[in-house]
Amino acid sequence: MCSLRILYRLGLRASRRKQTRKSKRPIKEILQNVIRCAKQVAANPGATESLQATTLLFRDKAREVTSLIDSWQGHQTVARLGDLVRGISHLHQVNQLSDLLNEIPALELQDEAKKSFRNVIGKVSRYAEAPRILRRIAKRFRVARYMRAIPVKLPKDSFCIPPNGPYAPDIGSCVARIDRQYSDRKRLDRVYHLLGYTEAQSASLFSEQVHRTLREAKIHAEVQLLIYCELQRPAFFPRVVCSSKDACFLCSAFICLHKRMYTPRCHGRLYPGWRLPSLPQVKESEERFNKALENSIKESISTLFARQRKTTYPPPNESTLLTIPISETTKSGLTQLSSGQLSCERSIQLYSHTTQKPHKEPESGNPSDASIPCGTACEGSTTDLGSPPIVEGHEPDSKIISKRELSQGIVLHNSIEPGGSSTRYIAGPIKLTIEYPAGLECIKYSVEWLTAEEVKDLKSRVPPPLSVDVESLASEMSIRNHNSVCILVKGTALRLSWESKRHARSTK
């Protein structure tokens, strides 16, 4: 079902909408270029061992992907495409991949190309991760085992393009119809001026866009699902409607107006090439929707006059695939480098070997922030400080990690039950998770992102507090007989304190 989209993302097949999309550069060429640039970065005299190790691992995984591309091109089957997707997923899991790309000079690889590369492998890898997530949901919730796919096909009349006829779009009469006060020519000219156009430019752009919309507008997936349910009239309407992308502004507005379904997210982007199906059953909804849009346009014009300038928003991330929470056991363990090779960057980690209990919400701050699902940013190589290393993906628990962004100078207090784990706390480049092995009582702890002044004050103390510079960590170290530790990464300092005599370990 997703083969064509995957192939287009990888630049292995042209888009079916050639007139609206430019062809993508093949992923094989991009990988070869990134490998070449990464080798140059690793060969620099100032390159760290961690960066060199990441380069070696990336090179091996990229070569595997290149081999899988050649295999698929030789025999284009679904099975080989699946192998390619899994190979890209392994490539995406390379630790410190973003750091490696950021080290490549812009002259060798432009920032936009780096962003595009990360975006492509991130989205394609989700096709390998999503089925595992669905499988775990089905194992946990019996009702999910009865899920079935229903192909949605609206009548052919739904997609009929209405004839233009003698219709000539006029922006002045359109705006005046929405709000009579803009029948005044001077007031309408003021709108044009604030938008940065002349009257002639506004009229031309409006007319061109209306004709283009009438010719090329698409019926978005969410609208098709909603209209399909309206036509079928099931005994119980679905509670949620969504697609692989967040709903656009018009889809979200139409679903909210419908009031019988819910869409979880809206990225807020307005697509002019949006339309409703051409069906008589939609006529009433269409009239109510037009009225709602007119009210929205009135509010937008009022905002324009209030701000005295056009408001421009940055392009949103539209894909919902990137927001699926990742289970630790969903991520396959990467092949570790042999002892003859350079070791990857070590981080401080604790894994629970007992059944995980739900952790408590933070006692301070907004509880809802602690339940935000963590995406691909939660990846990292692992090394214990008091026990043999455990590779991610092989822990007995299947747990969904939530995350919490920290603010400098604010102390967060919480506790962990025996066998439980904490929220993943994020302070700049530091990502910290605390897990507590089986015990008799809960452990209380606090985390704080230290300011520059606090770090300077700590260094001046005699004796100085226990600190761990993760980037220079060369071997395991014990933190027994301590109840606090400062974790340092790239100039960022995070203080972890706990009230327990037990040996504590943490994760970056």
VMD Tcl script that draws the C-alpha trace (Angstrom):
set ca {
  {0.00 0.00 0.00}
  {2.88 2.40 0.84}
  {5.41 1.09 -1.69}
  {5.07 3.96 -4.16}
  {5.35 6.58 -1.42}
  {8.44 4.89 0.05}
  {10.08 4.64 -3.36}
  {9.34 8.30 -4.06}
  {10.84 9.36 -0.72}
  {13.99 7.40 -1.57}
  {14.18 8.90 -5.05}
  {13.79 5.48 -6.66}
  {10.61 6.37 -8.52}
  {9.15 9.57 -9.92}
  {6.01 11.05 -8.41}
  {2.70 10.40 -10.11}
  {2.10 14.15 -9.90}
  {5.07 15.25 -11.98}
  {3.63 18.66 -12.69}
  {3.48 19.56 -9.00}
  {6.50 17.72 -7.61}
  {10.12 17.85 -8.61}
  {11.99 14.55 -8.74}
  {14.06 13.62 -5.70}
  {17.74 12.78 -5.79}
  {18.26 8.99 -5.41}
  {19.13 7.98 -1.86}
  {22.08 5.94 -3.14}
  {23.81 9.06 -4.48}
  {23.09 10.93 -1.26}
  {24.56 8.12 0.86}
  {27.74 7.99 -1.20}
  {28.16 11.74 -0.83}
  {27.53 11.67 2.93}
  {29.99 8.77 3.38}
  {32.65 10.75 1.52}
  {32.04 13.87 3.63}
  {31.96 11.85 6.87}
  {35.33 10.27 6.07}
  {36.85 13.72 5.63}
  {35.44 14.83 8.99}
  {36.76 11.71 10.77}
  {40.20 12.21 9.17}
  {40.57 15.68 10.69}
  {43.28 15.83 13.40}
  {40.80 17.25 15.92}
  {38.18 14.51 15.44}
  {37.27 12.72 18.66}
  {37.28 8.94 19.06}
  {33.53 9.05 19.47}
  {33.09 10.85 16.15}
  {35.43 8.42 14.40}
  {33.51 5.48 15.84}
  {30.21 6.96 14.66}
  {31.71 7.42 11.19}
  {32.76 3.76 11.02}
  {29.34 2.56 12.13}
  {27.55 4.90 9.74}
  {29.78 3.77 6.86}
  {28.97 0.10 7.50}
  {25.21 0.69 7.78}
  {25.20 2.96 4.71}
  {26.99 0.31 2.67}
  {24.40 -2.25 3.76}
  {21.64 0.09 2.57}
  {23.44 0.62 -0.75}
  {23.67 -3.15 -1.22}
  {19.94 -3.52 -0.44}
  {19.12 -0.81 -3.01}
  {21.09 -2.72 -5.66}
  {19.26 -5.90 -4.66}
  {15.85 -4.25 -4.99}
  {16.72 -2.67 -8.34}
  {17.79 -6.08 -9.64}
  {14.52 -7.73 -8.59}
  {11.79 -5.31 -7.52}
  {9.72 -7.31 -5.05}
  {7.84 -6.26 -1.92}
  {10.05 -8.52 0.21}
  {13.24 -6.81 -0.95}
  {11.68 -3.40 -0.44}
  {10.87 -4.47 3.12}
  {14.52 -5.45 3.64}
  {15.55 -2.02 2.34}
  {13.21 -0.25 4.78}
  {14.62 -2.26 7.69}
  {18.16 -1.44 6.55}
  {17.34 2.27 6.55}
  {15.82 1.85 10.02}
  {19.14 0.42 11.25}
  {20.97 3.34 9.62}
  {18.66 5.81 11.35}
  {19.49 4.23 14.72}
  {23.20 5.05 14.45}
  {24.09 6.93 17.61}
  {25.18 10.57 17.22}
  {24.21 10.61 13.53}
  {22.99 14.20 13.83}
  {26.27 15.23 15.47}
  {28.20 13.63 12.62}
  {26.16 15.46 9.98}
  {26.52 18.75 11.84}
  {30.32 18.38 11.75}
  {30.30 18.27 7.94}
  {31.13 21.77 6.59}
  {28.37 23.56 4.69}
  {30.68 23.84 1.68}
  {30.72 20.04 1.42}
  {27.08 19.40 2.35}
  {24.54 22.20 2.64}
  {22.42 22.47 5.78}
  {19.25 21.94 3.73}
  {20.71 18.70 2.33}
  {21.54 17.49 5.85}
  {18.02 18.25 7.02}
  {16.52 16.52 3.99}
  {18.67 13.42 4.53}
  {17.66 13.13 8.18}
  {14.02 13.67 7.22}
  {14.06 10.94 4.55}
  {15.68 8.20 6.62}
  {13.59 9.19 9.66}
  {10.28 8.90 7.83}
  {11.16 5.72 5.94}
  {12.44 4.02 9.11}
  {9.04 4.59 10.74}
  {7.53 2.12 8.27}
  {9.65 -0.54 9.98}
  {8.85 0.65 13.51}
  {5.08 1.20 13.17}
  {4.17 -2.50 12.61}
  {6.06 -3.49 15.75}
  {4.20 -0.84 17.72}
  {0.85 -2.11 16.39}
  {1.84 -5.66 17.28}
  {2.59 -4.67 20.86}
  {-0.71 -2.80 21.10}
  {-2.52 -5.93 19.88}
  {-0.68 -8.06 22.45}
  {-1.69 -5.69 25.23}
  {-5.26 -4.84 24.21}
  {-7.54 -7.63 23.07}
  {-9.85 -5.32 21.10}
  {-6.94 -4.31 18.86}
  {-6.64 -7.91 17.64}
  {-9.90 -7.52 15.76}
  {-8.76 -4.53 13.71}
  {-9.47 -4.81 10.01}
  {-8.72 -2.63 7.03}
  {-11.68 -1.30 5.04}
  {-10.88 0.31 1.68}
  {-12.68 3.64 1.40}
  {-13.99 4.47 -2.06}
  {-16.34 7.37 -2.64}
  {-18.66 7.44 -5.67}
  {-17.02 8.66 -8.87}
  {-19.30 11.69 -8.86}
  {-17.47 12.89 -5.74}
  {-14.39 13.72 -7.79}
  {-16.12 15.47 -10.68}
  {-14.58 18.84 -11.50}
  {-17.27 21.54 -11.67}
  {-17.37 23.47 -14.97}
  {-16.05 27.03 -14.78}
  {-18.43 28.44 -17.37}
  {-18.45 32.24 -17.60}
  {-17.47 32.63 -13.93}
  {-14.87 35.36 -13.38}
  {-13.51 35.54 -9.81}
  {-13.50 39.02 -8.28}
  {-11.70 39.51 -4.97}
  {-13.46 42.81 -4.21}
  {-16.99 41.42 -4.43}
  {-15.93 38.28 -2.56}
  {-14.52 40.20 0.43}
  {-17.49 42.60 0.41}
  {-19.87 39.63 0.51}
  {-18.11 38.30 3.60}
  {-18.04 41.67 5.38}
  {-19.99 44.67 4.09}
  {-17.60 47.23 5.55}
  {-15.09 46.28 2.85}
  {-17.43 47.57 0.19}
  {-15.57 50.80 0.93}
  {-12.81 50.98 -1.68}
  {-10.36 52.76 0.62}
  {-10.70 50.15 3.34}
  {-10.20 47.33 0.84}
  {-7.12 49.09 -0.55}
  {-5.76 49.17 2.99}
  {-6.07 45.37 3.14}
  {-4.11 45.07 -0.11}
  {-1.43 47.40 1.24}
  {-0.97 45.46 4.50}
  {-0.65 42.24 2.51}
  {2.04 43.83 0.38}
  {0.21 43.84 -2.97}
  {-1.37 46.37 -5.27}
  {-5.03 46.10 -6.25}
  {-4.10 44.71 -9.67}
  {-1.73 42.12 -8.18}
  {-4.33 41.02 -5.63}
  {-7.02 40.62 -8.29}
  {-4.68 38.65 -10.55}
  {-3.42 36.33 -7.81}
  {-6.94 35.69 -6.52}
  {-8.30 34.88 -9.99}
  {-5.39 32.55 -10.81}
  {-5.73 30.69 -7.51}
  {-9.50 30.23 -7.84}
  {-9.16 28.77 -11.35}
  {-6.27 26.54 -10.23}
  {-8.30 25.28 -7.26}
  {-11.30 24.52 -9.45}
  {-9.07 22.51 -11.81}
  {-6.64 20.74 -9.49}
  {-8.04 20.67 -5.93}
  {-7.82 17.37 -4.04}
  {-10.14 15.74 -1.52}
  {-7.98 15.06 1.52}
  {-7.97 11.64 3.19}
  {-9.67 12.81 6.40}
  {-12.56 14.31 4.43}
  {-12.95 11.13 2.37}
  {-13.11 9.04 5.55}
  {-15.68 11.33 7.14}
  {-17.90 11.50 4.03}
  {-17.64 7.73 3.59}
  {-19.02 7.22 7.10}
  {-21.79 9.72 6.41}
  {-22.83 7.78 3.31}
  {-22.63 4.37 5.01}
  {-24.42 5.53 8.18}
  {-22.93 2.91 10.54}
  {-24.66 2.14 13.82}
  {-21.64 3.51 15.67}
  {-19.58 6.28 14.11}
  {-15.80 5.99 14.44}
  {-14.56 8.15 17.28}
  {-11.33 9.31 15.63}
  {-10.41 10.17 12.04}
  {-6.80 10.74 10.99}
  {-4.20 9.82 8.40}
  {-0.42 9.43 8.32}
  {-0.21 13.24 8.39}
  {-1.71 15.68 10.86}
  {-4.89 17.35 9.68}
  {-4.51 20.60 7.76}
  {-6.39 23.74 8.79}
  {-9.40 23.11 6.51}
  {-9.66 19.39 7.38}
  {-9.56 20.19 11.10}
  {-12.17 22.95 10.70}
  {-14.50 20.65 8.74}
  {-14.15 17.80 11.26}
  {-14.82 20.18 14.16}
  {-17.91 21.49 12.36}
  {-19.12 17.92 11.81}
  {-18.91 17.25 15.59}
  {-19.29 13.48 15.33}
  {-15.61 12.62 15.08}
  {-12.34 13.78 16.54}
  {-8.93 14.36 14.95}
  {-5.97 14.21 17.34}
  {-3.67 16.79 15.77}
  {-3.72 19.72 13.34}
  {-0.58 21.28 11.87}
  {-2.54 24.42 10.92}
  {-1.32 24.84 7.36}
  {-3.81 26.26 4.86}
  {-3.86 24.51 1.48}
  {-5.65 26.46 -1.27}
  {-5.92 23.26 -3.36}
  {-8.49 21.75 -0.95}
  {-12.06 20.82 -1.81}
  {-15.15 18.91 -0.66}
  {-16.71 16.05 -2.63}
  {-19.33 16.98 -5.24}
  {-22.22 15.10 -3.62}
  {-25.76 16.26 -2.81}
  {-25.46 14.67 0.66}
  {-22.72 17.16 1.50}
  {-24.68 20.25 0.47}
  {-25.89 21.18 3.95}
  {-22.45 20.65 5.50}
  {-20.93 22.67 2.68}
  {-23.16 25.67 3.41}
  {-22.39 25.57 7.14}
  {-18.69 25.20 6.38}
  {-18.73 28.22 4.07}
  {-20.31 30.25 6.86}
  {-17.63 29.11 9.31}
  {-14.88 30.04 6.84}
  {-16.38 33.48 6.33}
  {-16.23 34.07 10.09}
  {-12.61 32.88 10.08}
  {-11.76 35.30 7.26}
  {-13.34 38.16 9.24}
  {-11.15 37.30 12.22}
  {-8.05 37.11 10.02}
  {-8.70 40.55 8.54}
  {-9.26 41.96 12.03}
  {-5.92 40.46 13.11}
  {-4.28 41.97 10.04}
  {-5.48 45.45 11.01}
  {-4.55 44.91 14.66}
  {-0.96 43.90 13.83}
  {-0.64 46.23 10.83}
  {1.31 43.56 8.97}
  {0.93 40.10 7.47}
  {1.66 37.24 9.88}
  {3.99 34.56 8.50}
  {4.43 31.20 10.24}
  {7.30 28.71 9.68}
  {6.42 25.54 7.72}
  {5.09 22.92 10.17}
  {6.10 19.27 10.41}
  {3.05 17.59 8.90}
  {3.87 13.91 9.38}
  {2.25 12.05 12.25}
  {4.65 9.12 11.87}
  {7.38 11.11 13.61}
  {5.26 11.51 16.75}
  {4.58 7.82 17.41}
  {6.08 6.92 20.83}
  {9.01 4.52 20.51}
  {9.23 1.40 22.66}
  {12.74 0.51 23.75}
  {12.28 -3.04 22.46}
  {11.08 -1.72 19.11}
  {14.56 -0.46 18.40}
  {16.74 -3.33 17.20}
  {20.15 -3.59 18.78}
  {22.89 -2.28 16.56}
  {25.95 -4.37 15.87}
  {28.63 -3.32 18.34}
  {32.13 -2.45 17.14}
  {34.79 -5.06 17.84}
  {37.50 -4.45 20.43}
  {39.94 -3.63 17.65}
  {37.78 -0.76 16.51}
  {37.19 2.55 18.20}
  {34.61 2.48 20.97}
  {31.46 4.59 20.65}
  {30.71 7.42 23.04}
  {29.86 6.09 26.45}
  {26.84 7.24 28.35}
  {25.56 6.56 31.82}
  {22.66 4.11 31.92}
  {20.55 1.94 34.20}
  {18.13 -0.71 33.02}
  {15.50 -2.41 35.15}
  {15.51 -6.22 35.18}
  {12.09 -6.50 36.81}
  {8.58 -5.83 35.64}
  {8.17 -2.10 35.27}
  {5.59 -0.33 37.35}
  {3.97 2.88 36.18}
  {6.04 5.81 37.36}
  {4.51 8.71 39.19}
  {3.89 12.06 37.56}
  {6.25 14.87 38.57}
  {5.26 16.62 41.76}
  {6.06 20.01 40.29}
  {5.34 21.49 36.90}
  {2.65 20.60 34.41}
  {1.88 16.85 34.65}
  {0.75 16.72 31.05}
  {4.25 17.68 29.89}
  {5.63 14.50 31.36}
  {3.47 12.28 29.17}
  {4.62 13.62 25.82}
  {5.81 10.65 23.74}
  {9.49 10.64 22.93}
  {10.54 10.20 19.34}
  {13.86 9.37 17.73}
  {15.73 11.81 19.92}
  {15.75 9.20 22.71}
  {18.37 7.06 21.00}
  {21.86 6.66 22.45}
  {24.69 4.20 22.97}
  {24.76 2.71 26.44}
  {27.33 1.66 29.02}
  {26.57 0.91 32.67}
  {28.62 2.47 35.46}
  {28.32 -0.48 37.77}
  {27.41 -3.54 35.74}
  {28.11 -5.09 32.33}
  {26.78 -3.18 29.33}
  {23.24 -3.92 28.18}
  {22.39 -3.27 24.55}
  {19.18 -1.34 23.91}
  {16.53 -3.54 22.35}
  {17.34 -6.54 24.58}
  {15.86 -5.45 27.88}
  {13.00 -7.61 29.16}
  {10.51 -4.79 29.52}
  {8.59 -3.18 26.70}
  {8.08 0.35 27.88}
  {7.02 3.58 26.29}
  {9.33 6.46 27.18}
  {7.86 9.87 27.94}
  {9.96 13.01 28.01}
  {10.14 16.27 29.92}
  {11.98 19.42 28.83}
  {13.86 21.05 31.70}
  {14.33 24.76 32.33}
  {17.51 26.20 33.82}
  {17.40 26.93 37.52}
  {14.18 24.96 38.19}
  {14.43 21.85 40.40}
  {12.04 18.99 39.65}
  {11.31 16.46 42.41}
  {9.92 12.98 41.87}
  {10.17 9.41 43.09}
  {10.44 5.94 41.56}
  {8.88 2.74 42.82}
  {11.08 -0.38 42.90}
  {11.35 -1.76 39.39}
  {10.14 1.50 37.83}
  {11.71 4.18 35.67}
  {11.47 7.92 35.37}
  {10.44 10.28 32.64}
  {13.27 11.06 30.21}
  {14.50 14.50 31.20}
  {16.02 16.67 28.46}
  {18.45 19.51 29.15}
  {20.10 20.63 25.94}
  {22.25 17.71 24.69}
  {21.65 15.71 27.88}
  {18.89 13.09 27.89}
  {18.54 11.50 31.31}
  {16.43 8.51 32.37}
  {16.62 6.95 35.83}
  {15.69 3.31 36.42}
  {15.49 1.71 39.85}
  {16.13 -2.04 40.32}
  {14.01 -4.08 42.72}
  {14.06 -2.82 46.29}
  {11.92 -2.44 49.38}
  {11.02 1.23 49.17}
  {10.74 3.99 46.60}
  {13.64 6.27 45.82}
  {13.19 10.04 45.88}
  {15.25 12.16 43.52}
  {15.54 15.62 42.01}
  {16.96 16.89 38.72}
  {18.12 20.41 37.91}
  {19.58 22.02 34.80}
  {22.33 24.20 36.28}
  {22.96 27.75 35.14}
  {26.47 28.96 34.23}
  {26.74 30.76 37.59}
  {25.80 27.60 39.51}
  {28.37 25.55 37.60}
  {31.05 28.13 38.40}
  {30.06 28.07 42.08}
  {30.23 24.27 42.23}
  {33.72 24.18 40.73}
  {34.95 26.61 43.39}
  {33.78 24.42 46.29}
  {36.27 22.45 48.39}
  {36.05 19.54 47.95}
  {34.30 19.78 44.56}
  {31.13 17.70 44.08}
  {31.19 14.48 42.07}
  {31.04 15.31 38.36}
  {30.99 13.11 35.26}
  {32.09 14.52 31.90}
  {30.39 12.01 29.61}
  {32.46 12.94 26.55}
  {35.74 12.17 28.34}
  {34.46 9.07 30.16}
  {36.97 6.32 29.34}
  {35.83 3.49 31.64}
  {33.21 2.45 34.16}
  {33.07 4.38 37.39}
  {31.27 3.80 40.65}
  {29.15 6.45 42.33}
  {28.60 4.53 45.54}
  {28.60 6.50 48.77}
  {27.30 9.56 46.92}
  {23.82 11.03 46.86}
  {24.34 13.47 43.98}
  {26.24 13.73 40.72}
  {26.71 16.47 38.11}
  {26.50 15.23 34.52}
  {28.43 17.36 32.01}
  {27.94 17.21 28.23}
  {29.21 19.88 25.82}
  {29.15 22.64 28.42}
  {25.70 21.69 29.75}
  {25.45 20.60 33.39}
  {22.63 18.64 35.00}
  {22.57 17.79 38.70}
  {20.94 14.55 39.84}
  {20.34 14.06 43.57}
  {18.69 11.13 45.34}
  {17.77 9.98 48.83}
  {18.91 6.39 48.88}
  {21.92 4.38 49.99}
  {21.53 2.11 47.01}
  {23.85 2.29 44.04}
  {22.29 4.58 41.46}
  {22.89 4.72 37.76}
  {21.42 6.98 35.09}
  {21.20 7.46 31.37}
  {22.06 10.26 29.01}
}
mol new
graphics top color blue
foreach p $ca { graphics top sphere $p radius 0.5 }
foreach p [lrange $ca 0 end-1] q [lrange $ca 1 end] { graphics top cylinder $p $q radius 0.2 }
display resetview
